[in-house]
Amino acid sequence: MAAPVLTTWLSLTPTSAIIRNAHQINQGHYPKLEPISDNPNGDCLWHNGGTESEHTVQVISELVTDFIPRQSFDPRSDVQVLCPMTRGLVGTRNLNQVLQQLLNPPSPEKPELTWGGTTFRIGDRVIQLKNDYDRRVFNGDLGTVTAIDPIEKSAIITVDGEEIEYDYADLNEVTLAWSCTIHKSQGSEYPVVIMPVSMSHYVMLSRNLIYTGLTRAKQLAIIVGSSKAIALSVDQWNQKQRYTRLVERLAQC
């Protein structure tokens, strides 16, 4: 059976290595990734991430604090870390804590609050987790915490230039978004994408997932992970298909 054709729109030039590698992945071929260096030639780079999850976290930390600024990008506004999973050291939950500490550390001049086990402070990037028709914000919308009022127990999150007020009790609708899942990123684009691909993500790795993450990048994509994990992702194009026998069941109606 032929692999499904995956399509997306990319705001990149035809010579972009992101586009070429996206096509390679789409066709089930291992991408031609440029090893990361101080002076990269292309826009699609690779770092093997080391041998352990702790090493991968350290690599991502060094990318956002050192490499990315040297490429003239702002790690606070231009970079999105996209992960296959939420759990584990290389999942969104842990990486959000690590990246928050690096990119938006605590300061006496920076109000913060802790709700539901998550600390939010002014300057944090957050993502909406559910559709909220009253506030006119929707699942996957990104925003920034711009004000916190401990007296009124409320926070202001700015989404697309609009200030939206949340009571503390409603903050379960949002979470930190320095790192988010590839699934949540669908339909969005970012100047820079850093995508860890780890064998610890084994159950989630697939061609469609890696293709989607890679094609979220507009100017620079960096894959961090072993060649084994990347190859596994490219090979597993059909592992997540659902066989519901819907056609047969409808025919019996």
VOGU-3710 file (C-alpha; in Angstrom, 3 decimals, decimal comma):
1> maapvlttwl> 0,000/0,000/0,000  1,371/3,434/-0,914  2,137/5,891/1,837  -0,388/8,715/2,291  0,533/12,038/0,708  1,038/14,778/3,261  0,573/18,382/2,218  1,245/21,755/3,791  2,026/25,334/2,817  5,489/26,710/3,474
11> sltptsaiir> 6,523/30,357/3,292  9,994/29,334/2,118  12,004/29,516/-1,078  12,115/26,441/-3,335  15,800/26,010/-2,425  15,003/25,714/1,280  16,429/22,600/2,910  13,301/22,535/5,087  11,187/22,014/1,980  13,555/19,430/0,503
21> nahqinqghy> 13,698/17,452/3,715  9,940/17,678/4,193  9,519/16,093/0,755  12,102/13,442/1,624  10,249/12,550/4,812  6,912/12,581/3,002  8,296/10,012/0,539  9,692/7,808/3,294  13,342/8,744/2,771  15,789/9,737/5,485
31> pklepisdnp> 16,290/13,537/5,268  19,632/15,080/4,316  20,246/17,073/7,485  23,137/19,498/7,905  25,066/18,923/11,148  24,871/22,029/13,287  27,897/24,319/13,269  28,829/27,886/14,147  28,296/28,945/10,534  25,483/26,871/9,031
41> ngdclwhngg> 24,898/26,889/5,284  21,231/25,920/5,241  17,996/26,334/7,165  17,482/22,727/8,318  20,026/21,594/10,902  20,650/18,529/13,057  22,244/17,800/16,431  22,395/14,213/17,678  21,304/15,277/21,169  23,814/13,137/23,022
51> tesehtvqvi> 23,253/9,678/24,443  20,804/10,432/27,283  17,670/12,538/27,725  19,575/14,816/30,087  22,024/15,561/27,277  19,172/16,459/24,905  17,761/18,921/27,443  21,212/20,481/27,809  21,587/20,770/24,018  18,226/22,547/23,712
61> selvtdfipr> 19,208/24,880/26,548  22,455/25,789/24,802  20,673/26,319/21,492  18,226/28,875/22,908  20,776/30,713/25,040  23,774/30,713/22,696  23,313/29,420/19,148  19,939/31,036/18,375  20,968/34,574/19,422  24,124/34,241/17,312
71> qsfdprsdvq> 21,915/33,541/14,307  20,166/36,900/14,926  16,946/35,403/16,316  15,302/36,348/19,610  14,799/33,119/21,601  11,960/34,704/23,602  9,818/35,597/20,591  11,116/33,711/17,543  11,694/30,164/18,803  9,184/27,391/19,399
81> vlcpmtrglv> 10,265/24,053/20,836  7,967/21,303/19,510  7,842/17,875/21,148  6,123/14,608/20,273  5,015/14,122/23,907  4,240/15,969/27,131  5,844/13,455/29,500  9,482/12,695/30,270  12,605/14,804/30,463  12,297/15,682/26,770
91> gtrnlnqvlq> 8,556/16,296/27,009  6,795/19,639/27,078  6,177/19,692/30,831  9,826/19,462/31,833  11,089/21,585/28,949  8,648/24,357/29,820  10,139/24,534/33,310  13,693/24,534/31,930  12,995/27,126/29,239  10,998/29,375/31,558
101> qllnppspek> 13,972/29,499/33,907  16,310/30,331/31,012  14,171/32,759/29,006  11,952/34,341/31,655  13,605/33,835/35,045  12,072/35,147/38,276  12,774/38,730/39,263  11,605/40,992/42,103  10,276/43,393/39,454  8,330/40,643/37,686
111> peltwggttf> 5,042/39,589/39,348  4,174/35,913/39,243  1,549/33,502/40,518  1,288/29,762/40,986  -1,950/28,030/40,073  -2,620/24,347/39,577  1,038/23,539/40,054  2,186/25,919/37,307  3,994/29,198/37,905  3,054/32,012/35,542
121> rigdrviqlk> 4,986/35,266/35,464  4,820/38,375/33,336  6,509/37,696/30,011  5,618/34,007/29,890  4,386/32,530/26,615  1,204/30,537/27,144  -1,175/28,490/25,015  -4,952/28,199/25,220  -6,034/24,593/25,859  -9,736/24,806/25,033
131> ndydrrvfng> -12,191/26,907/23,073  -13,502/29,814/25,158  -16,229/31,517/23,175  -16,894/34,122/25,873  -13,315/35,370/25,708  -13,040/34,648/21,975  -9,872/32,603/22,374  -9,524/29,128/20,995  -7,621/25,900/21,434  -4,017/26,415/20,278
141> dlgtvtaidp> -3,974/30,232/20,471  -0,653/31,572/21,772  -0,434/34,563/24,086  1,811/36,343/26,579  1,166/37,077/30,235  1,281/40,878/30,432  -0,191/41,673/33,863  -0,923/39,957/37,173  -3,153/41,480/39,855  -2,822/39,608/43,165
151> ieksaiitvd> -5,498/41,801/44,779  -8,179/41,068/42,179  -6,717/37,579/41,658  -6,643/37,991/37,914  -4,145/37,950/35,055  -4,041/39,631/31,656  -2,963/37,513/28,702  -2,386/39,313/25,410  -3,388/37,288/22,337  -2,904/38,827/18,881
161> geeieydyad> -2,712/42,301/20,419  -5,917/41,906/22,448  -5,764/41,946/26,241  -7,873/39,183/27,787  -8,588/38,942/31,506  -8,512/35,610/33,314  -9,537/35,028/36,899  -7,083/32,793/38,706  -9,706/30,024/38,690  -9,799/30,115/34,871
171> lnevtlawsc> -6,062/29,652/34,420  -6,613/25,918/34,011  -7,522/26,894/30,424  -3,909/27,836/29,675  -0,435/26,429/30,206  3,150/27,464/29,506  4,087/27,326/25,828  7,849/27,771/25,642  7,497/24,175/24,523  4,335/22,614/23,123
181> tihksqgsey> 3,361/19,401/21,408  3,595/19,025/17,646  -0,097/18,176/17,692  -0,932/21,572/19,226  1,218/23,359/16,637  -0,789/22,239/13,615  -1,885/25,248/11,579  0,762/27,515/13,136  4,152/28,733/11,910  7,185/30,050/13,768
191> pvvimpvsms> 10,432/31,697/12,622  12,488/28,978/14,342  11,497/25,462/15,381  13,579/23,219/17,615  12,249/19,666/17,539  13,611/16,969/19,846  13,165/13,462/18,429  14,053/10,919/21,085  13,759/7,156/21,432  11,953/7,948/24,680
201> hyvmlsrnli> 9,155/9,201/22,373  9,010/5,788/20,707  5,254/5,261/21,001  4,505/8,603/19,315  7,108/8,719/16,568  5,734/8,695/13,024  6,420/10,194/9,635  3,362/12,431/9,804  4,352/13,812/13,203  7,933/14,700/12,242
211> ytgltrakql> 6,803/16,124/8,906  4,278/18,346/10,684  6,824/19,607/13,206  9,434/20,336/10,567  7,038/22,277/8,352  6,038/24,634/11,165  9,417/26,402/10,702  9,498/29,468/8,447  13,203/30,329/8,579  15,145/27,760/10,576
221> aiivgsskai> 14,484/24,205/11,769  16,718/22,263/14,146  16,110/18,572/14,798  17,730/17,309/17,996  17,923/13,544/18,252  19,677/10,364/17,223  19,684/9,159/13,646  18,002/5,992/14,925  15,030/7,938/16,311  14,723/9,998/13,119
231> alsvdqwnqk> 14,872/6,868/10,941  12,222/5,197/13,085  9,964/8,222/12,659  10,361/8,202/8,878  9,642/4,470/8,662  6,498/4,528/10,797  4,110/6,195/8,398  1,165/3,891/9,006  1,520/2,918/12,616  -1,057/5,399/13,888
241> qrytrlverl> -3,810/4,693/11,387  -7,136/3,805/12,941  -9,094/0,930/11,491  -12,669/1,563/12,581  -14,447/-0,335/9,774  -16,627/2,764/9,457  -17,449/2,128/5,781  -18,604/-1,430/6,482  -20,664/-0,333/9,476  -22,353/2,435/7,503
251> aqc> -23,175/-0,016/4,717  -25,070/-2,137/7,220  -27,299/0,775/8,315
//
